[in-house]
Amino acid sequence: MLRPFLHNTAISAIAYGAAGVLGLLSVGLIAKSYGIAILGLLVLVRAFLPSGFLALIDFGVSELATQVVARGRLGDWRLASEKVSLLTLIAMATGTISSMALWLASTWLAVALKVQHEQVLGFVSMLHVTALVLPICFVGLVVEGVLKGFEQYAWLRLTEVGSSLLYIGSIYLAAWEQAPFEWLAYAYLGTTVTKYLVLGIVVKSTVHGSLLSFTLWTEASRKDLLHRCLQMFNNRIAGTLQHTLPPLVIGFLFSPIEVGTYDLITRLPRFLKATMGPLYSAILPLSARIEETTDTRRLQILGRNGLVLPAAFVLPVLMVLALCSRQVLTVWVGPQHSQEWPWVAMSMLVPAITIQLGAGQTALMVKSEFLSFSTKLLYLQVLTQYTITLLTLAWFREHAFILGWTISHVVFAPLLAHNMLAQMSLPNSLFWGQLSRHLVVGIILSGIVGLCKFVLPLESLSELVILGGLLCLIALALSSAIVLTSAERVMFGRLGRALVRREKAPSR
């Protein structure tokens, strides 16, 4: 059970890391070639995809499909078939309804979001094309969930990287040909649809070797699934308010320029946070099987390792990025935006908290009591986020949304960690002990980075890559020595060997 999990995690790390880096490059290229206002328009268009604001009404079909298929592989394919069939119908209905609504509201949205007169036709055209592909995107969520349930992560990550490569290639071509800005949105939507079509073919081939099929559902299956969909919807409300609503609110309050600035500041921390999310998705089918067999000891091991090991090797890198954020912005999007570095550095706290607690949260998603608690806590976190934003909006404008986003994560992290550890019967001191050790690493690393920047200004890409890479190695060494105990270092070595070791053929 451990070895497939480690392989899936490695595949996710490499693929989503590569796709995310390509995404960051595309943002820098758009900002340099088309300007911050056009970047803001593209962000607003993407807000009306299932990965944006419309995640509010996806009802968690991807995560639920993963859970039911993972449990179906334990033997109950009839129940899995019923629920996947119903999830597909739900996705088709929500995709079609949202498509019609977006098409009809596109002109009004251009006015409400204060789009410049010369850009209105292009913006409305982008929304119309987005509306046309929405049904495919919603059904694609179920396709992704089914493949995750079958643990076919290689295909998922391959298509993600492939679509990112196609998109960034189209951006370079559009910039070279000085194409209208709306073609950037068309290219993104085209690569997204292509990805889902490929995954659909893969699903058909994968399902062919199993007993999963489309079938009518029973009353019991419908009630259970709709209850879980309602839980996910409640969770999505808070999540949408927390992450995907701010660009739209900024657009309504100010203009696409401020939207572009907000996206530019939060893009790197959101990339890091989103990259970690797919890593944890590999945990979901594993934790579903653990829950099905009530294997408490395995869940404790999974929870403890998830709290300690990822943070020990990711948090130091996040610290280096935060300390070098001015230099990163200068190289990435140009010196005209480097003054935003304090906001970028502060927002790095969000992926830092995610890497610390994300694995445990994902492992416990199959427990309805934890899902209920985390949803309630998320609502309180969102309330805190928007309270801080409203109180500081007059002074900080779009930056107030970043301030509220970051502080709300920090305030509620201890409460979430306490409940998560209690659910796994692990001591709460584990979280505070890890946090104190990371603080020691951060203090030492701040002195080292400050000294290095005093000697070398890091104003070019080569300087940033070479010295930044060296600083990351130093940070990882500090973390290994301070954060991990000797037993944990041995355990990490065993996990690494388990990942690369080939299983021996059984002796006859």
N, C-alpha and C positions, 0 to 999 in steps of 0.2 A: 504493500500500500504506500509506503514512504517513497519508494523509488520513482513511480510515476508522478507523484506530487512534486518531487524535486525537479524532474525533467520538465514538467509543465511550467513550473516557476521559472526555470532557466530560459525556456522558450519565450515566455511572456516578457521577461526582463530584457532580453536581447531585441526582440521584435518591436515592442512598444517603445523601448529606448530609441531605437533607430527611427521609428515613425515620428516620435516626438521631436527628435532633433531636426528632422526634415520639416516638421511643422514650424519650429522656431525659425529656421532659415527662411521659410516662406513669409513669415510675418516681417522679418527684417527686410526682405526684398520688396514686399508690398509697401512698407513704410517709406523706403528710400525711393522707389520708382513712382508711386502713385500718391504718396502723402498720407498723413494721419487721418484726414477726413474720409478718404476712400476706405482705409482700414476700418474705420468706424462703421461705414455703410455695410461692409461685408460681415462684420460682427453682428449687426442688427439683422441681416438676412438669415444668418445661421441660427439666430435665436429662435427661429420658427421651424427648427428641425427637432426630431426626437432627442437629439443630443443637447438641445437647448431648452428653451422655455416649454416646448411641447412635451418634454419629459414628464411634465405634470400629469398628462393623461395617458401615459403608456402602461399604467397599472402594474408595472414591474413584470411584464410578460417575459422578458429575457431571463431574469433571475428565477422566476417560478418555473419556466421551462427547464432550466438547468437542474433545479431540485427534483422535479418529477421524473426526468429522464435518469438522473443518478439513482433514484430509488427504484425506478423500473428495471434497471440493470441488476438489481438484487432479486428480480423474479416476477414482479407484478407489472407486466407489460400492458395488461388490459387497462389498469387504472392510469398508467402513464399515457396511453393512447387517447383515452377520453379527455384528459386534461390538456394535452398538447393540442388536440383538435379544437377545444373551446378557446384556448389561448390564441390560436391562429385566427379564429373568428373575431375575437375581441380586437386583435391588432388590425384586421382588415376594416372593421367598423370605425374605429377611432381614426385610422389613417384617412379614410374616405371623408368622414365628417370634417376633420380638421383641414383637409385639402379644399373643400368647398368654402369653408369659412375664411380661410386665408385668401383665396382668390377674390372673394367679394369685398374683403376689407383692405385690399392692397393700396388702393388710391387714398383712402382715409389715413392709413398708416404713414404714407409718405408725407402727408401734411402734418400729422400729429408728431412725427419724429423730426420735424424741422429740416427736412432734406432740401438742399439748395435747388432752386428752380431748374437749373440746367442739368441736374442729376435726377430729377423726378422720374422721367421716362425710363431711364436705366434701372432705377430702384424698383419701380413697379414691375418691370419685366423680370427682374430677378425673383421677386416674390411670386409671380405667376409660374415660373418654372419650378420654384420650390414647391408650390402647391401641387403641381403635376406629379412630383416624385414622392410625395409624402406617403401614399399607400404602400409603395415598395419599401420605404424606409421603416415603417412600422412593422410590416411582416418580417422584414430583415432582422428585427430584434428577436423574434421567436426563433428564426434560423440560427442566430448566434447562440441563443440559450440552449438549443438542442445540441449543437456541436460542443458546447462546454460540458453538457451533461455526459456526452460520449467521450469527453476529454480529448477532443480533436483540436488541440491548441495550435498545432503546427499550421494547419490551414487558416485558422483565424488570424494568426500573426502574419503569415505570408501575404494574405490579401490586404491586411492593414498596411504593411510596409509597401506593397506594390502600389496601392492606391495613393499613398503619400508620395512615392516617387513620381507617379504620373502627374499628380497635382503640382508638385514643385517644378517639374519640367514644363508644364503648361504656363506657370507663372513666368518663368524665364523667357519662354517664347512670346508671351503677351507683352512683357516689358520690352523685348527686343523689337517686336513689330509695332509697339505703341498702340496696342489694341484697346478698345473701350473697356472701362473698368468692369462692366457687367460680365464680360467674358471670363473674368476670374471666378465669379460665382457659378457660371455655367460649367466651367471645368471641374470645380469642386463637386457639384451635384452629379456630373457625369461619372466621375471616378467613384463616387459613393454608390451609385446604382450598379455600376460594373462590379464592384466588390460584392454586393448582395446577390447578384446573379450568379457569380462564381460560387459563392457559399451555398446557394440553393442547389446547384449541381452536386456539390460535395455532400450536402445533407441527403439528397436522394440516393447517392451511392452508399453512404454510411448506414442509413436506415434499412436499406435492402438486406443487410445481413442480420437484422434484428426482427423482433416481433412488433415494433412500433409502427402504427398505421393510423390513418384517419378513421374515426368511428364516432358514433353517437355517444353522448355522455349520459350518465345516470343522474338522478336527482341529488344523490349524496355527493357525487363528484362536483356537480355544479355549485352546490351550497358551499362546500369546502373551498373550492377555487375562488369563488366570488368573495368569500370572507378574506382569503389571503390577498386577493386583488385590492380589496378595500383597505387592508392594512398597508399595502405597498403604496396605494394612492395617498393615504394619510402621511406616510413617510415622504412621498414625492412632493407634497405641498410644501413642507418645510425645506426640503432640499432645493426645490425650485426657487423659493424665496431667498434662500441663502446664496445660491451660486449663479443661476441663470437669469433671474429677474433684474439684478442691478444694471446690466447694460441697457435694457429697455427703459428702466426708470430714468437713467442718466440721459438717454435719448429724448424722452418726453420732457425732462426738466431743462436740458441744455441744448446740445446739438451733437451730430456725429463726430465732431472733433473731440469733444470730451469723452465720448464712447471709445474712440480710438486710443486716447491717452490711458483710460482705465484698462483697456484690453492689453495695451503694451506693458503696463506695470504688472498686471496680474498674470500675464501669459506664462512667464517662467515658473512661478510657484504652482500655477494650475497645471502646467505640463508635468511637473514633478509629481504632483498629487494624482493626476490622471494616470501617469505611468505606473504608479504603485497600485492603483485600483485593479487593473488586469492581473497583476501579480497575485493579489489576494483572491481573484476569481478562481484560481486553480485550487484554492482551499475549499471552495463551496461544495463540490461533489464529494471531496474527502470527508468533510465534516458531516455531510448528510448521511454518509455510510456509517460514520461513528455514532451519530445520533440514533440511527436505525438499530444498531447493535448495542446501544447503551454502554459503550466502552469509555467509561469516565477517565481512566488512566491515560488513554491515548489522547483524549481531549485536553487533559492537563498538559501533557507533553507538547501538543500542538500549540496551546495557548502560551506557554512559557517561552518556547522557542520563538514564537511569532512576536512576542514582546521584546525579547532580548536581541536576537541575532540580526534582523533587518536593520533595526535602529543603530546597532553598533557599527554597521558598515555603510549606512546611508547618511545618518546625521552629521558625521564629520565632513562629508562632501557638501552638504547643505550649508554648514558653517563657513566653509571656504567661499562658496558662491555668495553668501550674504556679505562677507567681509570684502569681497572684490566686486560688489554689485555695480559700482560706478564704472569700473573698467569693462565689465561685461556689457553694460548698456552702450558704452562708447564704441566698442568693436561690433556689437550686434546691429544697432539701429542708427548709430551716428552720435557725435558729441552733442548735437542739439537737444537730445533727450536724456543726457547723462545726469541732469539735475534731479531726475526722479529716483536716484539711487536709494535715498533713505526709505522710501515707500517699498521699493523692491526688497530691500534687506529685511524690513519689518515683516513683510508678507511671507517670508520664508518660514516663519513660525507655523504656518498652516500645514505645509507638507511635512514639517518636522513632527507635528502632532499626529498626522496621518500615518506616518511610518511607524510611530511608537504604538499606536492603538489599532491600526487598520486590520491587521491579521486576526486579532482576537475578535473584533466586531464581525468580520466575515464568517469566522468559524461558528459564532453564536447566532447567526442569522436564522438558522433552522429552528431555534428555540423561540416559540411565540412570546414567552414572557420577557425575554431580553429584547425582542423586536419592539414590543409594546413600550418598555422602559426607554429604549434609545429613541423612539419616536417622540415621546413626551419631552425628553431632554432636548431633542433637536428643536422642538417648538420654542422652548425656553431660550435656547441659544439664538434662534432667529429673532425672537423678541428683543433680546439684548443687543443683537447686531444692529437692528433698525433703530433702536432707541439711541444708541451711540451715534449712528449715522445722522439721525434727525437733529440731535443736539449739536453736532459739529458741522452740519451742511453749509451754514452761512460762511464759515471760515475756510473750509477745505474743499468745497464743491465736490467734484467726482472722487477726490481723495478720501472724503468722509466715508464712502462705501468701503474702501480698503481698510480704514481704521476700524470700523465696526466689524467687518469680516474677520480680521485678525484677532482682535481682543476677545470676541465671543468664543473663538476656538480655544484660546488660552484659559479663559475662566472656567469652562465646563469640562476640560480634559480630565481633571482629577476625579470628578464625579463619575464620568464614564468609565475611567480606569477602575475605580472602586467596585462598581457593579459588575464589570466584565470579569475581574479577578474573583469576585465572590461567586459568580455563576460557574466558574471553573474550579472552585475550592482552592484558590491560590491566595497567598497573603498579600495584603495591600501594600506592605512594605517593599514588595518587589518593584512596584512602579516608582516610588519615591527614591529607592536606592539607585535605580537606573538613572533617574533624572539628575540626582546629585553628581553622579559620576560624569554624565555628559556635560554638566556645567563646569566641572574641573577641566575637561578637555577643551571646552570653549574658551575659557580664560587663558589657558596656555597658548591655544592656537591664535587668539587675538594678538598676543604679543609677537608671535612669530610672523604672522601676516603683515602686521604693521611695520616691522623691521624690513621685511622683504620689499614692501611697496616704497619704503623710504629709499632703498638702494636702487630699485628698478621701477619705473612708473607704470609699466604694463599698458602701453598705449597702442600696441599692435597685436594682431592675431597670434603671431608666432610667440611673442613674449607671454601672452596670456595663456596659451596652450602649454608651453614648456614649464613656466613657473607655476601656473595653476595646477598642472598635473603633479608637479613635485610637492606642492603644498597639500594636495589631496592624499598623496602617499604618506606624508608626515602625519596628517590628521588621522588616517587609518591606523598607522602604527601607534599613535597615542591612544586611540580608542581601543585597540586590541590589548594594550598594556593596562589601561585604567578601567575601562568599562567591563571587559570580559574577565571572568575568573579563569583560573587555570583549567578547571573542569569544563567551562564553557568553550574555551579555546580547543580543548580536545574534542568536545562534542561537535564544534563547527568543522573540525578536520574530518571527523567521521561522516558528517553530512556531505562534505565535498567529495569524499571518496565514494560514498554511496551514489552520488550523482554521476560520476564518470566511470564507475566500475561496471563492466559488463557481467551480466549474470552467467555463471558457469553452466554448461550443459549438464544435466543430471547423468550420473554414472549408471550404466546398464549392468 
